[in-house]
Amino acid sequence: MLSVDSVGYLAASLTTSAFLPQALMTWRRKRAEGVSLGMYIILVIGIAMWLAYGIILQAWPIIFANFVTLILALFILVMKLIYK
């Protein structure tokens, strides 16, 4: 039977990896016209808040997921600002 943390890590892996295709496509094409700037600004702030929440709770699945997701979302946001 899966532990609670195992479920958290599995969920974290799936939702975090969902950002990889967008990050890779933006980097390879050097274009980000289909990426919403407003949405990614709000998303990055929200992910940072989830990371802070995980740190406060000392919940490693939340910390892990949101740390990696924050890096990927920031990467996409920076690519959007560079490539418009």
N, C-alpha and C positions, 0 to 999 in steps of 0.2 A: 504494500500500500504506500502511496506517495505521501510524504510529509507536507506540511503546510508550506515550508520553505521551498520544497521541490516544485510545488505548484507555482509559487511566486517566481522562481527562477525560470521555469518553462514559459510562463506568461511574459516575463521580462525579455527573454530571448526572442520570442516571436514578435512582440510589438517593437522592440528595438531594431531587429533586423528588417522590419518593414521600411525603415528609412534608407537602407543601403541602395536600393535601386534608384531612388531619386538623387541621392548624393553622387553615385557613379555616373548616371546619365548627365547630370549638370556639369560635372567635371570633364567628362569625355567630350561633350558637345560644346563646352565653353559658352553655353547659352542658358538663360534662366527665365525666359519670357513667360513660361507657363506657371511659374512659381509665384504665389501671392505673397508680397512683402508683408502686408498687414497680418496675414494669417501666421507667417513664420515668426514675426515679432511677438505676437500674443502667445504662440506655442512655446517659444524659447522661455518667456517669462513663466508660463505655467509649468514647464518642465523643471525650471530652477526652483520653483516653489515646492514641487513634488520631491525634489532632491533634498531640500531643506527639511521637509516633513519626515522623510526617511532617516535623515541624520538625527533629528530630534528623537525619533522613536528607536533609533539604532536598529532599523529593519534593513538588513543587508540586501534582500531581493529588491527593495524599493530603491536603495542607494545605488546598487549596481545598475539597475535598469535605467534610472534617470540620469546617472552620470554619463553612461555611454550614449543614451539618446540625446542628451544635451550637447555632447560633442558633435554628433551627426547633424542635429538640427542647426547648431551654430555654423557648421561648415556650409550647409545649404543656404543659410541666411547670408553668410559672407559672400558666397558665390553669386547670390542674387544681387547683392550690392555692387559687386565687381562687374558682373556681366549684364546686368539689367536686362 
